[in-house]
Amino acid sequence: MIIAVAGLAGSGKNTFGKVMAEKLGYHVVCPTFKDLAKKEGVPLMEFQKKARENHNIDKKFDEMLKHEASKGECVVTTWLGPWMVDADLRIWIDAPEEVRVKRLAKRDGISIEDAEKHVKERDADNRERYMKIYNIDILNHEKFDLKLSSAENTPEELVDIAIRALKEKGLLGEIYGSN
């Protein structure tokens, strides 16, 4: 089974994915542009600028994602995962911008102002790039099975909701308790 999770910067998609994978005994597929930028020794937004100019960066990244997810029993936590992989359950993790900004500032040890600038730039850049490359609007969630708010629930509570959804779809047996 493949569960694909997406959300904007600072939404909590990776935290949710880790908790979900742990609960199911699955592995997490979470390649990030942050990791690639670090590997190349460049700031994230500079790497994203390269990707705007060279669409092969995204295409190679997404092919790697598809390959890793095809191994199954995983939780994919990337911006485009729900559109790129054949997932059994697609989940959108949402949080208001001000919540995401505070999370990012705390996580990355930066000012609120810098976090706000980063969130706005990254969200806009990714949305524009994915429309250009794949004609995917990351703000259109029609194909998602669940839309969950990480501002109102803990990751554990969100996982419980997702587990119930998997059971309702007949994808999990009673081994996972009565939630």
C-alpha positions as CSV (number, residue, x, y, z in Angstrom):
1,M,0.0,0.0,0.0
2,I,1.1,3.5,-0.8
3,I,-0.1,6.6,1.1
4,A,0.8,9.9,-0.4
5,V,0.8,13.1,1.6
6,A,1.2,16.7,0.5
7,G,1.0,20.2,1.9
8,L,2.6,23.6,1.6
9,A,5.8,24.6,3.3
10,G,5.6,24.1,7.1
11,S,2.2,22.3,6.9
12,G,3.4,19.3,8.9
13,K,3.3,16.8,6.0
14,N,6.7,15.2,6.9
15,T,5.9,15.0,10.6
16,F,2.6,13.4,9.8
17,G,4.2,11.0,7.4
18,K,6.8,9.9,9.9
19,V,4.1,9.2,12.5
20,M,1.9,7.4,10.0
21,A,4.8,5.2,8.7
22,E,5.8,4.3,12.2
23,K,2.2,3.3,13.1
24,L,1.9,1.1,10.0
25,G,5.5,-0.3,10.1
26,Y,6.1,1.3,6.6
27,H,9.0,3.3,5.4
28,V,8.9,7.0,4.5
29,V,9.7,8.2,1.0
30,C,10.7,11.8,1.5
31,P,13.3,13.1,-0.9
32,T,13.5,16.9,-0.6
33,F,14.9,19.8,-2.6
34,K,16.4,20.9,0.7
35,D,18.5,17.7,0.7
36,L,19.5,18.1,-2.9
37,A,20.4,21.8,-2.3
38,K,22.5,20.8,0.7
39,K,24.3,18.1,-1.3
40,E,25.2,20.7,-4.0
41,G,26.2,23.2,-1.3
42,V,23.7,25.9,-2.4
43,P,20.9,27.6,-0.5
44,L,17.4,26.0,-1.1
45,M,16.0,29.0,-2.9
46,E,19.0,29.1,-5.2
47,F,18.5,25.4,-6.0
48,Q,14.8,26.1,-6.7
49,K,15.8,28.9,-9.1
50,K,18.0,26.3,-10.9
51,A,14.9,24.1,-11.1
52,R,12.8,26.9,-12.6
53,E,15.4,27.2,-15.4
54,N,16.1,23.5,-15.8
55,H,12.9,21.3,-15.7
56,N,15.0,18.2,-15.9
57,I,15.8,18.7,-12.2
58,D,12.2,18.2,-11.2
59,K,11.6,15.4,-13.7
60,K,14.6,13.4,-12.4
61,F,13.5,14.1,-8.8
62,D,10.0,12.8,-9.6
63,E,11.2,9.7,-11.4
64,M,13.3,8.9,-8.4
65,L,10.2,9.4,-6.2
66,K,8.1,7.1,-8.4
67,H,10.8,4.4,-8.3
68,E,11.1,4.5,-4.5
69,A,7.3,4.5,-4.0
70,S,6.9,1.6,-6.4
71,K,8.5,-0.6,-3.8
72,G,5.2,-0.3,-1.7
73,E,4.4,-0.2,1.9
74,C,5.4,3.4,2.2
75,V,4.2,6.9,3.1
76,V,5.3,9.4,0.5
77,T,5.6,13.0,1.9
78,T,6.5,15.3,-1.0
79,W,4.9,18.3,-2.6
80,L,3.8,16.3,-5.7
81,G,3.6,12.8,-4.3
82,P,-0.2,12.5,-4.5
83,W,0.0,13.4,-8.2
84,M,3.1,11.4,-9.1
85,V,2.5,8.0,-7.5
86,D,-0.3,5.5,-7.7
87,A,-1.4,6.0,-4.1
88,D,-4.1,4.0,-2.3
89,L,-4.8,7.1,-0.1
90,R,-4.1,10.7,-0.9
91,I,-3.9,13.2,2.0
92,W,-3.6,17.0,2.0
93,I,-2.2,18.5,5.2
94,D,-3.3,22.1,5.7
95,A,-2.4,24.9,8.1
96,P,-2.9,28.6,7.8
97,E,0.1,30.6,6.6
98,E,0.7,32.2,10.0
99,V,1.0,28.7,11.6
100,R,3.3,27.5,8.9
101,V,5.5,30.6,9.3
102,K,5.9,30.1,13.0
103,R,6.7,26.4,12.6
104,L,9.3,27.2,10.0
105,A,10.9,29.9,12.0
106,K,11.2,27.6,15.0
107,R,12.4,24.6,13.0
108,D,15.0,26.5,11.1
109,G,16.0,29.0,13.8
110,I,15.2,32.0,11.7
111,S,13.2,35.2,12.3
112,I,9.4,35.3,11.7
113,E,10.0,37.8,8.9
114,D,12.5,35.5,7.2
115,A,10.2,32.5,7.6
116,E,7.3,34.5,6.2
117,K,9.3,35.5,3.1
118,H,10.5,31.9,2.7
119,V,7.0,30.4,2.9
120,K,5.5,32.9,0.5
121,E,8.4,32.5,-2.0
122,R,8.5,28.7,-1.8
123,D,4.8,28.2,-2.1
124,A,4.5,30.6,-5.1
125,D,7.6,29.2,-6.8
126,N,6.6,25.6,-6.4
127,R,3.0,26.3,-7.6
128,E,4.2,28.1,-10.6
129,R,6.9,25.5,-11.5
130,Y,4.5,22.6,-11.2
131,M,1.9,24.3,-13.4
132,K,4.6,25.0,-16.0
133,I,6.2,21.5,-15.9
134,Y,3.2,19.2,-15.3
135,N,0.1,21.4,-15.4
136,I,-0.6,20.5,-11.8
137,D,-2.1,23.0,-9.5
138,I,-1.0,22.1,-6.0
139,L,-4.0,24.1,-4.6
140,N,-6.5,21.9,-6.3
141,H,-7.3,19.0,-3.9
142,E,-10.2,17.4,-5.7
143,K,-8.4,14.1,-6.1
144,F,-7.5,13.8,-2.4
145,D,-9.2,11.3,-0.1
146,L,-8.6,13.4,3.0
147,K,-7.9,17.0,3.8
148,L,-6.6,17.4,7.3
149,S,-5.8,20.5,9.4
150,S,-2.5,20.2,11.3
151,A,-3.3,23.5,13.0
152,E,-6.2,22.0,14.9
153,N,-4.9,18.5,15.5
154,T,-1.7,16.8,16.6
155,P,0.1,14.5,14.2
156,E,-1.1,11.5,16.2
157,E,-4.7,12.7,16.0
158,L,-4.3,13.1,12.2
159,V,-2.9,9.6,11.9
160,D,-5.9,8.2,13.8
161,I,-8.2,9.9,11.3
162,A,-6.1,8.5,8.3
163,I,-6.2,5.0,9.8
164,R,-10.0,5.2,10.1
165,A,-10.1,6.3,6.4
166,L,-7.9,3.3,5.4
167,K,-10.2,1.0,7.2
168,E,-13.3,2.5,5.6
169,K,-11.7,2.0,2.2
170,G,-11.1,-1.7,3.2
171,L,-7.3,-1.3,3.1
172,L,-6.6,-2.1,6.7
173,G,-7.8,-4.9,8.9
174,E,-8.7,-4.7,12.5
175,I,-5.1,-5.3,13.6
176,Y,-4.8,-1.5,14.0
177,G,-7.3,-1.3,16.8
178,S,-10.7,0.3,17.0
179,N,-9.8,3.9,16.0
